Structure formats: C-alpha cells, structure tokens
C-alpha cells in the first residue's frame, strides 16, 4: 500500500495545512473529494472524506462526508472483489497454459512470452496492466543416480520442472493489503503463504 499512501499524502497534507476556522473550507474540501472520486481516484477521495468526517464532526459537511464514507467503502470493496476475480482468472489461465507447454516440451518455458501464440493470445498481465513476475526453476538441481558401472554419482538437473508466478499488487511491492496484496501460484496451484518458498540451489546456468 506504499504507493497508495503516497498518492493520498498530498491531499492529507493540504487538509492539515488549511485553516480550520475558514467557514468555506469544509465545502471546498468536500467538493475536492467529489472531484477526485469522479476522476476515478477513489482511494484519494476516501482519504479526504475520512479526514473531513474526523475534523468536522459537528459540521453538516463533515456529517455528510461520514455518510458518504459508507457508500465509498462499499464501492471499494466491490471494486476489490472484481479485480481479485479478474486476477485469479488470468493467473489460472496462465497456469493452464504453462501446464500444456510443459506437457508438450518436457519443461516450463523460460519466459511467459513463449506461451504466445500457441497457448495464449498475448503475454499475460494483471488487471491493472502490470507484468507478472515469473521464475521457472529446477526443483531438484542435484540428482543422485548411477553411472554405467552402477556406481552412485551426482549430476545436475537441467529441466525447468517448477515455477513461481507472482502478482505483487498495484504497488509492485511485497506485502500489502487490498489491491496491493500479493497473489502467488506455484506449479499451477495458488499459494496461500505470504512469501514464496525458496528456490533450491544451485540452479543451472542456461
């Protein structure tokens, strides 16, 4: 949420800097919040509405802002659910394409662009038009086997038989909540932990 907080910070600072005794101020700030919302900047608008409600609890404008917060929160929840639904659908479709690629080629591709056009029409991206973070790797980089004389030896595994697929949310930073939350897929399955599992080492250089 660092990006979202930084976006809303100038609005909060502007509110704090204004003289609270100016009778025109609450209406001006309320109008600004409405304008931000109409521009699609719902999070910034909500921040300003919350500041208005807290700063002017006895003012009719502050009371209206408090009422508007309930509607804005409901719309933000609805927007979050829709983005999460879209994100899960895209990542599931990408995981299915990766599975089909591995079935044909014996390993996962090095890049998601390799899925186009045989498995996907275009390289996948998040609902907010960010690329996914994709890392294929060898799940068992050191294999125990035997040579021609039956003696035990170790060889390096080379096939990319595992992968991590990650969306780091709208802020492109680890962690966060809401639209900034991380979503992971590991080998075709959604991964519920907050961080991805470690990739076994050493990985082969290709």
Order of alpha helices (4+ residues) and beta strands (2+ residues): alpha-alpha-alpha-alpha-beta-beta-beta-beta-beta-beta
